[in-house]
């Protein structure tokens, strides 16, 4: 098993990529700490993890609230005594109704809200998990970014948070390598999750994201989960500060 006995905290585990990753990690032997904002969704992921034969606890909380994030890390330590992997997956996307752009029409309050959800949450979770990883001289942090941080895709507000995440990842990787802590990003292309379900019903969006990549079709949550598995397992023991783009080749087309 590729994650045997590793303690993995996964944020945004109530659906989509977070849920798929939680189930996959559990199947690979991990003990999973599930965070979600919606209790029913998070409990359902907990059920699926246990159905897959895994061990897990669910911690409901808002990742924009520093108190909630600290409580998540504290509960992981209380339950399992350490944290081996932190997957910063929670975020807000196109389904939110937030105005991501054009930038001249974005209210400042919505700009700040997107940064609070997509970037502050990563800062908070990393801030509170790192001391435990430093003490044990081992740890992996994986941040779920986006191809919006790599190429121009519009959605300026969303893209700014993902570009910031890439820079934060590189800086943290340099700072924490001396503690045997690896920090990387995975950057999905258009992935079939509740975040874009409504958009996939529109011909313009669906055609753009399915026609351009050399490997045709919308990605699945499992596609991203398997990339996360590689980056969080010891198979990638010498990889840090990197961004693994999983997009069917969209960014090279």
N, C-alpha and C positions, 0 to 999 in steps of 0.2 A: 504493500500500500504506500502511495507516494506522500501521504500526509499523516502517517500513523502517529497518533498521540499528540499531534501538534494542536495547540490552543489557538483558535482563529476567531477573531472578532470581525464580523461583517456588518457594515452599516447599510441601511436601505435594503434590508433583506426581505421585505414584505412582498416583493414581486419582482418580475423581470430578471435582470442579470444577477442581482443580489440573491434572489431565491435559487436560481439555477446553480450559482456558485456554492451556496450553502449546502445544497443537496449533494453536489459533486464532491466537495471537500469531505463531507460526512462519509460518503461511500469510499473515499480514499483513506479513511481512518482518523480524520480530524475530530476534535471536540469543538463545537461551534457555539459562539455567543452571537445571537441574532438581535440586531437592532432594527426597529421600524417605528414609524410615526403612527401608523394605524394598528391598533391592537389586533383586530380580527385578521388582518393580512399577515401580521407577524406570527400569530399563533398558528395560522395555517401552514406557514413555512416550517414552524417547529414540528407540526404533525408530519409533514413530508420528510423532514430530516429523520425523525424517529422511525417512520415507516421504512426508510432506506437503511435502517439499522444503526443510525448514528446517535451520538449523544449531543445534547444541546440545551441551552437555556435561552429564553426570550426576554429581552429588556426593551420595553416600549419607551421611547423618548424622542424629543425634538433635537435634531443635530445642530440647529442654529442656536440652541440654548447651552451655554458653556456648562451650566450646572448639570443639565441632563447628560451631556457628554462625559463629564467627569464621573458621574454616577454609573454610566455604562462601563467605563474602564474599571472602576472600583468593584463593580459586581462581577466582572470577568475574573479579577484577581481573587475575590472572595470565593468564587465557585471553583476555580481551577489552579490558583496559585501563581500563574504566570500568563504572559501573552506572547506567543511565538509569531503570530501573523495578524496584521491589521489591514483589512481591505476597506479603504475609504471609497465606498460605492454610492452612498446617498447623494442625491442631487435632484435638481429640478430641470425639466426640459420642455419640449414644445407643447406638451399636452396641458401645461399649467395655465395657459391663458395670459401669461405675462408677456408684455411687449418687449421682445428682444431686439428689435430694430425695425426700420432705420433709426439710427441713433438720435437724429434730431427730434424724433417723436417719442423718445423713451423718457417717462417721468423719472426724476432722480430717485424717488422712493422705490421704483421697481428695479432700477440699476442696483441699488443697495440691497434689495431683497435677494436678488440673484446671487450677489457676492456672498451674502450671509449663508445661503443654502449650499452653494457649490464650492466656495473657497474657505469661508470661516469654519465650516464643519470639518474640513480636512485639517486645518490648523489646530482646532481644539482637540480632535482625536489623536493626532500625532503628538501634540504637546503632552498629553497625559499618558500616552502609551510608552513613549520613548524612555522615561526614567526606569521603567521595569525592564525594558529590553537592554538598556545600558547595563543595568545591574547584573543581568544574567549573561551578558556578553553575546547576545544573539537576538536577532529579530528581522522580520521582513515587513515592510510597509508597501502596499500597492495602492495606487491612486487611480480611480477610474476617470480618465480625461475624455477626449473626443477628438475626432479628426478636425473638428472646428478649431482646435488649438494648433493645427498643423498647416492647414490650407484655408484660403478664404472661402467661407461658406455662408457669408451674410450673418444674420443673428448676432450683431456686434456684442451685445451684452453677454449672452451665453458664451460666445467665443472668447471674450476677454477673460472670463473665469477659467476656462479650460487652458488658455495660454499661460495664465498665472500659475495654474496647477503644475504645468510642465516645468516652469522655472523653479517653483518651490521644491519640486521633486529633485531636480538636479542639485540645488543648493543643500538640501538635507542629506542627499547621498554623499556629497563631499564631506560634510561635517561629521557624519556618523559612521563612515567606513571604518574608522579606527576602533569602533566598538563592535565590529563584526555585524553591523546592521545594514541590510540592503534596502534601497528605496527605489521603486520603479513606477512607471505608468503603463496602463493599457489604454489605447485610444480606439474605441469602436467606431465603425461607420454606422449607417442606418440599421438599427437592430429591432426586431419584432418584439416590442415590449409595450405595456400600457402607455408609455411616454409618447409613442408615435402612432398608436393604433388608429386614431381618427384621421391623421394625415395620410396614412396609407390607403385610405378610402378615396383620396383625391387622385385623379389620373396624373396631374402634373408632378406631384411629389413622388408617387410610386414609380412613374416612368423615369424620372431623373435618377433615382437611387438604384434602380434595377438595370437600366440600360447602360450606364457609363462604366461600371467596373468590369474588368476583364473576366472576373468570376461573377457570373450573373446571379441575381437574387438578393433578397433581403437577408441579413444575418439573423441567426437565432441567438437567444440568450446562452445556449450551450456553447456556441462558437466562442463567446467571450469568456465563459466560465473555464473552458479548457485552456485558453491563453493565461488566465489568472492562475490556474493550477500549475502550469509550468513556471511562471514567475514567482510563485509562492513556495514551490517545492525546492528541495536541495539540488534538483537537476540544473537550476540556474544559479548555483552557488557563487559564481564569479561575475554575475551580471548585476550592475547597479547604476542608477542614474539614467536609465534608458527608457525609451517610450516604444512599446510594441504596438504598431498600428495593425488593427484587424478590420479590414474594410473591403475585402474582395478585390483590392487593387484600385479602389476609387481614386486615391490620392496620387497615383502614378498615371492615371488615364487622361 
